[in-house]
Amino acid sequence: MAASHEPEATLFHPARDRRTSLATMVLGGVMLALGVVVVVQATRLDNGDDVVGAATAPWAVGVLLLVFGALMVLRGRRDMGPWEESTQTHAQDWKRTGVMVAVLLAFALVVPWLGYVVSATLLFGATAIVLGAPARARSFAYGFSVAVIVYLAFDVLIGISLPAGPWGF
Amino acid sequence: MDALTMLMDGFGDALTPTNLLLALFGVTIGTTVGVLPGIGPALTVALLLPLTFKLDPAGALILFAGVYYGGMYGGSTSAILLNTPGESASMVAALEGNKMARNGRAASALATAAIGSFVAGTIGTILLTFVAEPFAEVAVDFTPADYVALMAIAFVTVASLLGDSALKGFASLLIGLTIGLVGIESQSGQARLTFGFPTLLDGIDVVVVVIALFAIGEVFAHALRGGGGGTVTPLRGVPVMSREDFRRSWPAWLRGTAYGFPIGALPAGGAEIPTFLSYATERRLSKHKEEFGHGAIEGVAGPEAANNAAAAGVLVPLLTIGLPTSATAAVILTAFQSYGLQPGPQLFSESGPLVYALLASLYVGNLMLLVLNLPLARLWAKLLQIPAYGIYAGILVFATLGTLASGGGFADLLVLYVIGALGVLMAMADVPVAPAIVGLILGPLFETQLRRALLISEGDLSVLVETKLSIVLWVVAALALVVPFVAGRLRRSARG
């Protein structure tokens, strides 16, 4: 029985490598940190005379975060052992990710000044190039088409106003 | 018979030109996002939520229901042709469906998936029509304590059944519950987890969380995994089934429906379990066991039917008790709330015509989807030729759009990015996102019902197990917590 289940197992869990277990440990760490924050918050809230009040839910969630955060760290460590296969995230992947974060931050900064269409064109074009689009000019052209269609559909047709630049779109 | 008259009136509302157009728009968008990897129906409905400002409730809900059903059809197309399911419930269809496609039988695989989805979706919708109102009438008598226990079941099952590790499911649920805590606490007016930022006082918008966890997480995980995409198997001709295909498919469709609807309708949620059960059953019953693993048509027909029947089933707890058990259902719940409507037992008595218009639109949408998917299958297959960088760049544009469309500025975009970073970590750690969305939406409701129950009992905790129903529900919740754990242990020890 066990043998016949193998192909399914590999298909459904394609990400069984050390990077996944490392990410599990990091997420566990984040949950521990969140747990501390939520518990500290809980101590500062006032339940009044009630059994269940404003502080109850933060207490429960905070404590559970600490417990499950610790379990996640342990799970990550345990999986590190048997999951030998190691798909490295290469330096270029990190670089690409860094550039994409910068692009997103730049988008948030420029969108009130340049308006939606221009900013979204830049966001699409830059992201596509970072992710391996072969032709730069064409990426921005695609981005412009997507941005214009979105703007026409949402702003003009539906009437949900999107940030307008000095040129009104 | 009452349901039938109401349904006829519902068809009257659903068949107006505007609503027909909205349904067509919905199923088309739904199929598109179902086909494309990285975008799912939950994300799409979240992006379309601003439409609720402009459309009447019936129109908006018909549109969203179309996206929901359409996503299920589209997911199977990419599962079969690309082997990368567009949404998680199509994973099983990818097993046999992609093998069939590689053996040059893509057309049959797509046909059995589309027709099976239609059969199951229609049977599921019929069951939904006649089960929902009687169920709602029972649910009218539910006490706040019963709701507390019901939500406890939903928490446990959603966390332990979605994804492959219960621990990771609970981690996801807790992250959602934590995000749900942010904002002013409604009863005492105290601010929780706002850290003095005014943007956070109203809490974090569900749309922002859905977009951050699904879209941003997906895009960055793609970048960190080195990019790339799957291989698309070309599709020749129009999907058709031979007599033999049909003979082998129809029992699988019906069995899949029989698994899908009841399991979807339980407050246990998700379309994944019934698709797995259906696959296992078909493999056991098939006269062509040797074909399994190499492209057996029953292995596509059954799970696809189960998937669609479960999608209809999930609407039962959503409409009758206001309990969402999938990410898409959770987002649709917020659409109801933005109109001041609260799904639950009263929905049928207070907004009966709206509910039946929605149900009628599901029949119409299913028919549209069959027409869209069979003759136009090659068009959808073409969508898979869009290069990955284009899809992911587009997802980022739409992700930021969701925030801007709800009137957000720089601070709101930052909130999106920070939660997005959490989403990236979750995607990298193989942690399912759906429990977080369900936790985010059900957490505050759970708190409210708990408060309400204790207000009635003046703080006596025994009120939580006062009714027979609540005791039964707590036992079910406990079982749902223990059984998967024990089963996992047994499986592991059997393997070791």
Chai-1 contact restraints between the chains, C-beta under 6 A:
chainA,res_idxA,chainB,res_idxB,connection_type,confidence,min_distance_angstrom,max_distance_angstrom,comment,restraint_id
A,A2,B,R495,contact,1.0,0.0,6.0,A-B,restraint_1
A,A15,B,D430,contact,1.0,0.0,6.0,A-B,restraint_2
A,T20,B,D430,contact,1.0,0.0,6.0,A-B,restraint_3
A,A23,B,L425,contact,1.0,0.0,6.0,A-B,restraint_4
A,A23,B,M428,contact,1.0,0.0,6.0,A-B,restraint_5
A,A23,B,A429,contact,1.0,0.0,6.0,A-B,restraint_6
A,T24,B,A429,contact,1.0,0.0,6.0,A-B,restraint_7
A,L27,B,L425,contact,1.0,0.0,6.0,A-B,restraint_8
A,L27,B,A429,contact,1.0,0.0,6.0,A-B,restraint_9
A,L34,B,T178,contact,1.0,0.0,6.0,A-B,restraint_10
A,Q41,B,L193,contact,1.0,0.0,6.0,A-B,restraint_11
A,L45,B,Q190,contact,1.0,0.0,6.0,A-B,restraint_12
A,V51,B,L454,contact,1.0,0.0,6.0,A-B,restraint_13
A,V51,B,G459,contact,1.0,0.0,6.0,A-B,restraint_14
A,V52,B,L450,contact,1.0,0.0,6.0,A-B,restraint_15
A,V52,B,R451,contact,1.0,0.0,6.0,A-B,restraint_16
A,V52,B,L454,contact,1.0,0.0,6.0,A-B,restraint_17
A,A54,B,E185,contact,1.0,0.0,6.0,A-B,restraint_18
A,A54,B,S188,contact,1.0,0.0,6.0,A-B,restraint_19
A,A54,B,Q190,contact,1.0,0.0,6.0,A-B,restraint_20
A,A57,B,E447,contact,1.0,0.0,6.0,A-B,restraint_21
A,P58,B,L181,contact,1.0,0.0,6.0,A-B,restraint_22
A,V61,B,L177,contact,1.0,0.0,6.0,A-B,restraint_23
A,V61,B,T178,contact,1.0,0.0,6.0,A-B,restraint_24
A,L64,B,L174,contact,1.0,0.0,6.0,A-B,restraint_25
A,L65,B,L174,contact,1.0,0.0,6.0,A-B,restraint_26
A,F68,B,F170,contact,1.0,0.0,6.0,A-B,restraint_27
A,F68,B,A171,contact,1.0,0.0,6.0,A-B,restraint_28
A,F68,B,L174,contact,1.0,0.0,6.0,A-B,restraint_29
A,L71,B,L167,contact,1.0,0.0,6.0,A-B,restraint_30
A,M72,B,A171,contact,1.0,0.0,6.0,A-B,restraint_31
A,R75,B,L167,contact,1.0,0.0,6.0,A-B,restraint_32
A,T89,B,L224,contact,1.0,0.0,6.0,A-B,restraint_33
A,D93,B,L224,contact,1.0,0.0,6.0,A-B,restraint_34
A,D93,B,G226,contact,1.0,0.0,6.0,A-B,restraint_35
A,R96,B,A223,contact,1.0,0.0,6.0,A-B,restraint_36
A,T97,B,A223,contact,1.0,0.0,6.0,A-B,restraint_37
A,T97,B,L224,contact,1.0,0.0,6.0,A-B,restraint_38
A,M100,B,A223,contact,1.0,0.0,6.0,A-B,restraint_39
A,A108,B,F410,contact,1.0,0.0,6.0,A-B,restraint_40
A,A108,B,L413,contact,1.0,0.0,6.0,A-B,restraint_41
A,A120,B,V397,contact,1.0,0.0,6.0,A-B,restraint_42
A,L123,B,V397,contact,1.0,0.0,6.0,A-B,restraint_43
A,F124,B,A393,contact,1.0,0.0,6.0,A-B,restraint_44
A,F124,B,V397,contact,1.0,0.0,6.0,A-B,restraint_45
A,T127,B,A393,contact,1.0,0.0,6.0,A-B,restraint_46
A,T127,B,L396,contact,1.0,0.0,6.0,A-B,restraint_47
A,A128,B,Y389,contact,1.0,0.0,6.0,A-B,restraint_48
A,A128,B,A393,contact,1.0,0.0,6.0,A-B,restraint_49
A,L131,B,G227,contact,1.0,0.0,6.0,A-B,restraint_50
A,L131,B,Y389,contact,1.0,0.0,6.0,A-B,restraint_51
A,L131,B,Y392,contact,1.0,0.0,6.0,A-B,restraint_52
A,G132,B,G227,contact,1.0,0.0,6.0,A-B,restraint_53
A,G132,B,Y389,contact,1.0,0.0,6.0,A-B,restraint_54
A,A133,B,Y389,contact,1.0,0.0,6.0,A-B,restraint_55
A,V146,B,G394,contact,1.0,0.0,6.0,A-B,restraint_56
A,V146,B,V397,contact,1.0,0.0,6.0,A-B,restraint_57
A,F154,B,A405,contact,1.0,0.0,6.0,A-B,restraint_58
A,I158,B,K54,contact,1.0,0.0,6.0,A-B,restraint_59
A,I160,B,P50,contact,1.0,0.0,6.0,A-B,restraint_60
A,I160,B,A405,contact,1.0,0.0,6.0,A-B,restraint_61
A,L162,B,L404,contact,1.0,0.0,6.0,A-B,restraint_62
